[in-house]
Amino acid sequence: MGRTIRLSRTGTSVEWAPYWHPTKPWLIWTGADHSDPTARPNYDLWLARYDEDASTGRLRFSPPIRLTDHPSADVLPVFSPEGRHLLWTTGRSADRSSQLWLAELDLDAIDAALDNSDTP
């Protein structure tokens, strides 16, 4: 394996299930803050933009934006092959059973949100 870099937070956060967007320089994943042992962590979907540093060839990542914010766990995100839809698993029903949810993405709005986040 070549050089590795840490992309996500350290400490008490849990971040997993990363997935590359097929047409945009984006990476999506599931993340939750586990710092409060008395609270149930809220798993949501996070997304960051990446680019390659021309001088070093290394990837750089923007600060992430939160795509979901719901008390139910939002996990295991995947993009459709053309990148216009996002599918993930959640338990938003009254009985908290697991379901698949599908969203049509506003790619321009996501790009704008990433533009308004701090740059790397």
N, C-alpha and C positions, 0 to 999 in steps of 0.2 A: 504494500500500500504506500502511496506517496504522502505528501504533506497533508495534514488534517488541521482544521480550524473549528473552534466552537462557534456556533451560530446563535444559540439561544441563551437565555438567562441561566444563572447558576444559583445555588442555594436550595431553597425549598420549592422551586417550581418543578412541574412535571411537564415535559414537552415530548410529543411522540407523533407517529404516523405522518411523516413529511411526504409531500407529493409535489412534483414539478408541474407547472402549467405547460401545456403543449405548444403554445404560440407566444406567450409573454414571458419576460424574465422574472417570473414570480415563483415563490416557494410557499406552500400552505402547510399548516400543521395544526395539531390539537395541543392546547396548553392550559394549564391550571396552576394557580398559586396555592401551595400547601403550607404556607407560613403560619396559619392560625389552626392549632390542633383542635379547637372547639368548633370550628366551622367546616361544613362540607365544601370541598373545593368545587369551583364552577369551571367545568371544562368547556372551552370555547374554541373557535377557529381563528387562527392568526395567519397573516400573510405579510411577506416582505418581498421587496424587489431586489434583484442582484444585478451586478455588472462585473466586468473583468477589468482589473487594473492593468492598463496597457504596459506599464513599466515592469510589473512583477508577474503578470499572468494569473494572479490570485483573484478569487471572487471576493467582492465586497457586497454587504447586505445593508439595506436601509433599515431604520427602526421599523418594527412590525406594526401593522394596524390590526385591530380586532374586527373580524367580520361578523361574528355572532356574539350576542350577549343575552343569554337566556338561562334561567335557573336549572334547566335540564342539561345534561351532558350533550354537547355537540362534538362528535368524534369521527375519525376515519374519513376525512375528506378526499374526494377524487374529482378531477375535472373531466368533462366530456372530451372526446378526441379532438373536436374543433375548438375547445376552450370556452365556449359560451355558456356552459351550464356547470353547476357544482352539485354534487351528490354527497350526502353525509348521513350518518346514523345519529339518531336522537331518540329521546323518550319523552316527548312533549304531550302525550295523551294523558287523560285523567288517571289511568292505571299504570302510567309510566312504562308501558311496554315499549320495546324497541321498534322504531320505524325508520324507513329511509325517507329523507326529504330531498327535494330537488328544487334548485333555484336557478332562474335565468339571471346571469350576471350582467351588470352594467359596467362593462370594461372601462369606459371612459371615466366613470365616477370612481372606480377603484384606482385608476391611474392618478386622478386628481387628488385623492386622499393620500396616496403614496407621495405625490409631489409636495403636499403640505406637511408631511412628517419630516422630521429632521433628516438630513442626508448623512451618509456614513462619513 
